[in-house]
Amino acid sequence: MADPLTFEIDSTHGEARTGRVTTLHGGFDTPAFMPVGTKGTIKGLVPEMVSGTGAQIILNNTYHLMLRPGSELVQEMGGVHKFMNWDGPILTDSGGYQAYSMADINAIDEDGVSFKSIIDGSTIRMNPEIAMRVQNELGPDIMMAFDDCPPSVDPDAGSINQTRLRIAKQRDTKKGSYDHAERLRVANERTVRWLERCKSSHARPDEQSLFGIIQGGTDLERRDWSIERICNIELPGYAIGGVAVGETFDQISRVVGHTAPKMPAHKPRYLMGVGYERDIVVAVMSGVDMFDCVLPTRNGRNANAFTCEPGEDGQIRLKNARFARDPRPIEEGCDCAACDPGAHGWRTPDGAGFSRSYIRHLFAAEEMLGPILVSIHNLRFFQRLMGDLRDSIRLGDWGELVRRRPHLAPIVESKLGIAQEG
């Protein structure tokens, strides 16, 4: 039987490349951004809305679908594609990230991880063999290996979003067991052993493609160690894990810029969980092909819209009073269904988009349409970004990206300057 995944590169510009990944459920253009459907749905949106933003592949969460409704039920209902009525490619993560993000309520050992269920508090076991069985039953096109994802930096080193990790560190320190450098070493070695177990227990290699995950925190020597051992295990693709888990932008750029070019050139390269515009740009310029992040929809549900306007991380906060009488769409010139409904066959009195004033009202009134509209816009914003990046690579001109998105000029110039120095 032919390989269930193929990858063809059609153009390059420096380390960056465009290509096409083909699976048994269709293909997607790279660089690609995958919307996150944690529980088998992109929150608030039907599949047609998601594909209408330009998304060609989505991500589901193995841990959450294992808890509810259960992978056996999903398999009984025809697999995750049929279950959620998505007819394109699907990637599932393995549960390794949940071991990281819920470090305060789990226990890790050489065999795997014991979780406390977020549904009923019962003990849930996950290890490489269980992660493969669950993903084989769910039926995605791409499945991630179960890995040991450690904190990339010491949880007490002042990084952001590390509260649960600090609690776990305090728990482990009381046992006399926490040493950050040692934690990175153990995680690296364990991730290799677990990948070997994942590959051995993968029951559907002719239908589903297994990707391995590179770890190493912000230590470039540990990244090199992991690259050599993970990528020496023959697989259809590889991912960079343990990034965007508390590091600064400069740290992310440094790790990805070092790691991506050393990964196999003829296989897809996936940077897990990275979603800010600036991070995606520098990663694409380093040779990354695939991305996912909850930011577009999570922020959309909180009235934070991504635009090319100056602002914090390129966002505008539509709950702000200054938008109460603003007749403009979320972003002028955007072709999403929220900003330009007529282009999508949505009839409106004057063909105009939904105004910022109206969307602010929806959030103030706690109406579900507000999160839906901003989520549609945010997903389209990121798909437009990927299209702009692909066009710039094919043209061999990063100036094209800057012309379309002038606010990215400092990021592009900084990355090019580092490349020239290197």
C-alpha positions as CSV (number, residue, x, y, z in Angstrom):
1,M,0.0,0.0,0.0
2,A,1.2,3.5,-0.8
3,D,2.4,5.7,2.1
4,P,-0.5,7.4,3.9
5,L,1.3,10.8,3.8
6,T,3.4,12.4,1.1
7,F,5.1,15.8,1.2
8,E,6.3,17.7,-1.9
9,I,8.2,21.0,-1.7
10,D,7.5,23.3,-4.6
11,S,9.5,26.4,-3.7
12,T,12.2,27.7,-1.3
13,H,13.5,31.0,-0.2
14,G,16.4,30.8,2.3
15,E,15.3,28.2,4.8
16,A,11.6,28.8,4.2
17,R,9.7,26.5,1.8
18,T,6.2,26.0,0.4
19,G,4.8,22.6,-0.3
20,R,1.9,20.2,-0.2
21,V,1.1,17.5,2.3
22,T,-1.3,14.8,1.0
23,T,-3.1,12.3,3.3
24,L,-5.9,9.8,2.8
25,H,-8.4,12.5,3.6
26,G,-7.0,15.1,1.3
27,G,-4.2,17.5,1.3
28,F,-3.1,20.9,2.7
29,D,-0.7,23.6,1.5
30,T,2.3,24.5,3.6
31,P,3.2,26.5,5.6
32,A,-0.2,25.6,7.2
33,F,-2.0,26.8,10.3
34,M,-4.3,24.2,12.0
35,P,-7.3,25.5,14.0
36,V,-7.7,23.7,17.3
37,G,-10.8,21.6,17.9
38,T,-10.0,20.3,21.3
39,K,-13.1,18.2,21.9
40,G,-13.9,17.4,18.3
41,T,-15.2,20.9,17.4
42,I,-13.8,24.3,16.6
43,K,-15.8,26.1,19.4
44,G,-18.9,27.8,18.0
45,L,-18.3,27.1,14.4
46,V,-19.7,24.4,12.0
47,P,-17.1,22.7,9.7
48,E,-18.2,24.8,6.7
49,M,-17.4,28.0,8.6
50,V,-14.0,26.7,9.4
51,S,-13.2,25.6,5.9
52,G,-14.6,29.0,4.7
53,T,-11.7,30.7,6.5
54,G,-9.2,28.8,4.4
55,A,-8.4,26.1,6.9
56,Q,-7.4,22.8,5.2
57,I,-6.5,20.7,8.3
58,I,-7.5,20.9,11.9
59,L,-6.3,19.5,15.2
60,N,-8.1,17.4,17.8
61,N,-7.1,16.6,21.4
62,T,-6.4,13.0,22.2
63,Y,-6.7,13.4,26.0
64,H,-10.0,15.2,25.9
65,L,-11.6,12.9,23.4
66,M,-10.4,9.9,25.4
67,L,-12.2,11.2,28.4
68,R,-15.4,12.1,26.6
69,P,-16.9,10.6,24.6
70,G,-14.2,7.9,24.5
71,S,-12.1,6.7,21.5
72,E,-14.0,3.4,21.3
73,L,-17.3,5.3,20.7
74,V,-15.7,7.6,18.1
75,Q,-14.4,4.5,16.3
76,E,-17.9,2.9,16.5
77,M,-19.3,6.1,14.9
78,G,-17.0,5.9,12.0
79,G,-13.9,7.7,13.2
80,V,-13.2,11.3,14.1
81,H,-13.7,12.7,10.5
82,K,-17.2,11.3,10.2
83,F,-18.0,11.9,13.9
84,M,-17.5,15.7,13.6
85,N,-18.3,15.9,9.9
86,W,-14.9,17.3,8.8
87,D,-13.9,15.9,5.4
88,G,-10.3,17.1,5.4
89,P,-7.1,16.0,7.2
90,I,-7.0,15.9,11.0
91,L,-4.1,15.8,13.3
92,T,-4.3,14.6,17.0
93,D,-1.9,15.4,19.7
94,S,-0.9,12.6,22.1
95,G,-1.6,13.8,25.6
96,G,2.0,14.7,26.3
97,Y,1.2,18.4,26.5
98,Q,-1.5,17.7,29.0
99,A,1.1,16.0,31.2
100,Y,3.0,19.3,31.1
101,S,0.0,21.7,31.4
102,M,-1.6,19.8,34.2
103,A,1.6,19.0,36.0
104,D,0.1,19.8,39.4
105,I,-2.5,17.0,39.1
106,N,-0.5,14.2,37.5
107,A,2.3,11.8,38.4
108,I,4.9,10.8,35.8
109,D,7.1,7.7,35.8
110,E,9.1,5.7,33.3
111,D,6.0,3.9,32.0
112,G,3.7,6.9,31.5
113,V,1.6,9.5,33.3
114,S,-1.3,9.2,35.7
115,F,-3.8,12.0,35.4
116,K,-6.7,13.1,37.6
117,S,-9.6,13.3,35.3
118,I,-10.9,16.9,34.8
119,I,-14.4,15.4,34.4
120,D,-14.9,13.2,37.5
121,G,-11.6,13.2,39.4
122,S,-10.9,9.6,38.7
123,T,-7.3,8.4,37.9
124,I,-6.6,8.2,34.1
125,R,-3.5,6.4,32.8
126,M,-1.7,7.4,29.6
127,N,1.5,5.9,28.2
128,P,2.9,5.3,24.7
129,E,0.8,2.2,24.1
130,I,-2.4,3.7,25.3
131,A,-1.8,7.0,23.3
132,M,-1.4,4.9,20.2
133,R,-4.4,2.8,20.8
134,V,-6.6,5.8,21.4
135,Q,-5.4,7.6,18.3
136,N,-5.7,4.5,16.2
137,E,-9.3,4.3,17.4
138,L,-10.0,8.0,16.8
139,G,-8.6,7.7,13.2
140,P,-6.8,11.0,12.4
141,D,-4.5,11.2,9.5
142,I,-1.5,12.4,11.6
143,M,-1.0,11.3,15.1
144,M,1.7,12.5,17.5
145,A,4.0,10.4,19.6
146,F,3.5,10.4,23.4
147,D,6.4,12.5,24.8
148,D,7.7,13.9,28.0
149,C,7.3,17.6,27.7
150,P,9.3,19.3,30.5
151,P,9.2,23.1,31.4
152,S,11.5,24.7,28.9
153,V,12.8,27.1,31.6
154,D,12.8,26.7,35.4
155,P,9.3,27.4,36.6
156,D,10.6,29.8,39.2
157,A,12.7,31.8,36.7
158,G,10.1,34.5,36.2
159,S,8.5,33.2,33.1
160,I,4.8,33.6,32.4
161,N,1.9,31.2,32.7
162,Q,3.8,28.8,35.0
163,T,1.6,28.7,38.1
164,R,0.7,25.1,37.8
165,L,4.3,24.1,37.1
166,R,5.5,26.1,40.1
167,I,3.0,24.1,42.2
168,A,4.4,20.9,40.8
169,K,7.9,22.0,41.3
170,Q,7.2,22.8,45.0
171,R,5.6,19.4,45.4
172,D,8.6,17.6,43.8
173,T,11.1,19.8,45.7
174,K,9.6,18.7,49.0
175,K,10.4,15.2,47.9
176,G,13.9,16.3,47.2
177,S,13.7,15.5,43.5
178,Y,13.5,18.6,41.5
179,D,16.6,19.8,39.5
180,H,15.8,21.6,36.2
181,A,18.8,20.5,34.3
182,E,18.2,16.9,35.4
183,R,14.5,17.2,34.4
184,L,15.5,18.2,30.9
185,R,17.9,15.3,30.6
186,V,15.4,12.8,31.8
187,A,12.7,14.1,29.5
188,N,14.9,14.0,26.5
189,E,16.0,10.4,27.1
190,R,12.5,9.3,28.0
191,T,10.9,10.9,24.9
192,V,13.2,8.8,22.7
193,R,12.3,5.6,24.5
194,W,8.6,6.5,24.4
195,L,8.8,7.2,20.7
196,E,10.3,3.8,20.1
197,R,7.4,2.3,22.0
198,C,4.9,4.4,20.1
199,K,6.2,3.2,16.8
200,S,6.2,-0.4,17.9
201,S,2.6,-0.2,19.0
202,H,1.2,1.8,16.1
203,A,-1.5,-0.5,14.6
204,R,-2.4,1.4,11.5
205,P,0.8,2.7,9.8
206,D,-0.7,2.2,6.3
207,E,-3.5,4.6,7.2
208,Q,-2.2,7.0,9.8
209,S,1.2,8.8,10.0
210,L,3.1,9.0,13.2
211,F,5.2,12.1,14.0
212,G,8.0,12.2,16.6
213,I,8.6,15.2,18.8
214,I,11.9,17.0,19.5
215,Q,12.5,18.3,23.1
216,G,15.3,20.0,24.9
217,G,14.0,23.2,26.4
218,T,16.0,26.3,25.6
219,D,19.3,24.4,25.8
220,L,20.6,24.2,22.2
221,E,22.9,21.3,23.0
222,R,20.0,19.3,24.4
223,R,18.0,20.2,21.3
224,D,20.8,18.8,19.1
225,W,20.9,15.6,21.2
226,S,17.2,15.2,20.7
227,I,17.2,16.0,17.0
228,E,19.8,13.4,16.3
229,R,18.0,10.6,18.2
230,I,14.4,11.5,17.3
231,C,15.1,12.0,13.6
232,N,17.1,8.8,13.3
233,I,13.8,7.0,14.0
234,E,12.2,6.7,10.5
235,L,8.9,8.5,10.5
236,P,6.7,10.5,8.0
237,G,7.3,13.8,9.9
238,Y,8.7,15.4,13.0
239,A,7.7,18.2,15.4
240,I,9.4,20.7,17.7
241,G,7.8,20.4,21.1
242,G,8.3,22.3,24.3
243,V,8.2,25.7,22.7
244,A,5.8,28.6,23.6
245,V,5.4,27.3,27.1
246,G,6.7,30.3,29.0
247,E,9.7,31.5,26.9
248,T,10.2,35.0,25.6
249,F,9.9,35.8,21.9
250,D,13.7,35.9,21.6
251,Q,14.0,32.5,23.2
252,I,11.4,31.0,20.9
253,S,13.1,32.5,17.8
254,R,16.5,31.2,18.9
255,V,15.4,27.7,19.6
256,V,13.3,27.3,16.4
257,G,15.9,29.0,14.3
258,H,18.5,26.5,15.6
259,T,16.3,23.4,15.4
260,A,14.2,23.6,12.3
261,P,17.0,23.7,9.7
262,K,18.6,20.5,11.3
263,M,15.4,18.5,10.9
264,P,15.0,16.2,7.8
265,A,14.5,18.5,4.8
266,H,12.2,16.1,2.9
267,K,9.7,15.6,5.8
268,P,7.1,18.0,7.2
269,R,8.3,20.1,10.2
270,Y,5.7,21.0,12.8
271,L,6.1,23.6,15.5
272,M,3.6,22.7,18.2
273,G,1.3,25.2,19.9
274,V,2.9,28.4,18.5
275,G,0.4,31.0,17.3
276,Y,1.4,34.6,17.6
277,E,1.9,36.2,14.2
278,R,5.5,37.2,15.0
279,D,6.4,33.6,16.2
280,I,4.9,32.1,13.0
281,V,6.8,34.5,10.8
282,V,10.2,33.8,12.2
283,A,9.5,30.0,12.3
284,V,8.5,29.9,8.7
285,M,11.6,31.8,7.8
286,S,13.5,29.1,9.7
287,G,11.9,26.3,7.7
288,V,8.8,25.2,9.6
289,D,5.8,23.9,7.7
290,M,3.0,23.4,10.2
291,F,1.5,25.3,13.1
292,D,-1.4,25.1,15.5
293,C,-2.7,27.3,18.3
294,V,-5.9,28.0,20.3
295,L,-5.3,31.8,20.2
296,P,-7.6,32.7,17.2
297,T,-10.7,31.1,18.8
298,R,-9.9,31.5,22.4
299,N,-9.2,35.2,22.0
300,G,-12.2,35.4,19.7
301,R,-14.4,34.2,22.4
302,N,-13.1,37.0,24.6
303,A,-13.7,39.8,22.0
304,N,-10.0,40.1,21.1
305,A,-9.6,40.4,17.4
306,F,-6.3,40.0,15.5
307,T,-5.7,42.8,12.9
308,C,-2.9,44.5,11.2
309,E,-3.5,47.6,13.3
310,P,-0.9,48.7,15.9
311,G,-1.7,47.3,19.3
312,E,-0.8,44.7,21.9
313,D,0.2,41.6,19.9
314,G,-1.8,43.0,16.9
315,Q,-5.1,42.7,18.7
316,I,-8.0,45.1,19.3
317,R,-10.2,44.7,22.3
318,L,-13.8,45.0,21.0
319,K,-15.3,45.3,24.5
320,N,-13.6,48.7,24.8
321,A,-16.0,51.7,25.0
322,R,-14.3,53.4,22.1
323,F,-15.9,50.9,19.7
324,A,-19.5,51.7,20.9
325,R,-20.2,53.9,17.9
326,D,-17.6,52.5,15.4
327,P,-19.4,51.5,12.1
328,R,-16.3,49.8,10.6
329,P,-15.9,46.1,10.3
330,I,-13.4,44.3,12.5
331,E,-10.7,44.9,9.9
332,E,-11.2,46.9,6.7
333,G,-10.1,45.0,3.7
334,C,-10.5,41.6,5.4
335,D,-12.5,39.1,3.3
336,C,-13.8,36.9,6.1
337,A,-17.5,36.3,6.6
338,A,-17.7,38.7,9.5
339,C,-16.0,41.6,7.6
340,D,-17.3,40.9,4.1
341,P,-20.4,38.7,4.4
342,G,-21.5,39.3,0.9
343,A,-18.4,37.6,-0.5
344,H,-19.6,34.4,1.3
345,G,-23.2,34.6,0.1
346,W,-24.5,36.1,3.4
347,R,-27.2,38.7,2.6
348,T,-27.1,42.0,4.5
349,P,-29.0,45.3,3.9
350,D,-26.1,47.1,2.3
351,G,-23.6,44.4,1.8
352,A,-21.5,45.7,4.6
353,G,-19.9,43.7,7.3
354,F,-20.8,43.4,11.0
355,S,-19.8,46.6,12.7
356,R,-17.5,46.9,15.7
357,S,-20.4,48.7,17.4
358,Y,-22.7,45.7,16.9
359,I,-20.1,43.2,17.9
360,R,-19.3,45.1,21.1
361,H,-23.1,45.1,21.8
362,L,-23.2,41.3,21.3
363,F,-20.5,40.7,23.9
364,A,-22.1,43.2,26.3
365,A,-25.4,41.3,25.9
366,E,-23.6,38.0,26.2
367,E,-25.0,36.8,22.9
368,M,-23.2,33.8,21.3
369,L,-23.0,35.5,17.9
370,G,-20.2,37.8,19.1
371,P,-17.7,35.0,19.8
372,I,-18.7,33.3,16.6
373,L,-18.0,36.4,14.4
374,V,-14.7,37.3,16.0
375,S,-13.5,33.6,15.9
376,I,-14.3,33.5,12.2
377,H,-12.4,36.7,11.6
378,N,-9.4,35.5,13.7
379,L,-9.2,32.2,11.9
380,R,-9.3,34.0,8.6
381,F,-6.6,36.4,9.8
382,F,-4.2,33.6,10.3
383,Q,-5.1,31.8,7.1
384,R,-4.4,35.1,5.2
385,L,-1.1,35.3,7.0
386,M,-0.2,31.8,5.8
387,G,-1.2,32.8,2.3
388,D,0.9,35.9,2.4
389,L,3.9,33.9,3.7
390,R,3.5,31.3,0.9
391,D,3.3,34.1,-1.7
392,S,6.4,35.7,-0.4
393,I,8.3,32.5,-0.5
394,R,7.2,31.7,-4.0
395,L,8.2,35.2,-5.1
396,G,11.5,35.0,-3.2
397,D,10.8,38.3,-1.7
398,W,10.2,39.0,2.0
399,G,9.4,42.6,1.0
400,E,6.1,41.3,-0.3
401,L,5.1,40.2,3.2
402,V,6.1,43.5,4.6
403,R,4.2,45.4,1.9
404,R,1.0,43.5,2.9
405,R,1.7,43.6,6.6
406,P,3.9,46.7,7.3
407,H,3.8,46.0,11.1
408,L,5.9,42.9,10.5
409,A,8.9,44.9,9.1
410,P,10.9,44.9,12.4
411,I,10.4,41.1,12.8
412,V,11.4,40.3,9.2
413,E,14.4,42.7,9.3
414,S,15.6,41.3,12.6
415,K,15.4,37.7,11.3
416,L,17.2,38.5,8.1
417,G,19.9,40.3,10.0
418,I,20.4,37.3,12.2
419,A,20.6,35.0,9.2
420,Q,23.2,37.2,7.5
421,E,25.3,37.3,10.6
422,G,25.1,33.5,10.8
